Each structure stands twice: as structure tokens, then as C-alpha cells.
Amino acid sequence: MLQVAGGSRVAQFLFGVGQVFLLVADKLRVCDAPGCGRFFVAVRPQQKRCSARCTNRVNAAKFREKHGDDGVAERRSKSYARRRARQLGRKSVKVSRRPGVGGRKKKAPGNT
Ligand SMILES: [Zn+2]
């Protein structure tokens, strides 16, 4: 780092901040997750989101868009059935489904 001859401590501090900013300027990005918009320093070249949380949120929304809400409930049910079968040492178990449990509830038609 360059030393600033003379100048106040505040000026030196701001100069340091400026130097740090120049180091990360090309990696400073805005998170593209809906409803976030935070600034972050990209660690990877392709990084578009500030955190794993934002990435998961975007990926979950994409999955729901593709498979619908039933896709989530179906996967959870199958995963539970596999886990139960493993616990009981059986090849498969029959799992009954309760309506409205697992995944998000569908919006009633006509409601906004
Ligand atoms: Zn974010």
C-alpha cells in the first residue's frame, strides 16, 4: 500500500478504503435474486447471487415452476417412503397420503 505523506487520519483511511474498492471493483456485483439486490464480492467468475440462501430460493422457485407444487409433495412422500422402508428393513412400504400435507397448498381458483 502507498503511504500518503501528511494528510489527516481520515484522509488516509478514505485513501485505504479507495484502494480496497479498486481491488474488488471488478468483482463487486448486485445479487440478481428477486427481492434481494444486495451488493456482494463475487468469489467465482459466474457468481450471480450473494449467498447460498438466495441461490436456493431461486432454484426452489425454478423447480416449483417446472414441476408445480405437487412435484415437491410427491418427492417428499417418496423420500419418506424410502426412509421408512430402510428403517424397517423392507424393500418398500405403503405410505398413505393425507390431503393438504406436504408441499405448499394450492391456491383456490378465483382467489388472487
Ligand atoms: Zn441475495
Boltz pocket constraint, residues with backbone or C-beta under 6 A from the ligand:
constraints:
  - pocket:
      binder: B
      contacts: [[A, 31], [A, 32], [A, 33], [A, 36], [A, 37], [A, 38], [A, 49], [A, 50], [A, 51], [A, 54]]
      max_distance: 6.0
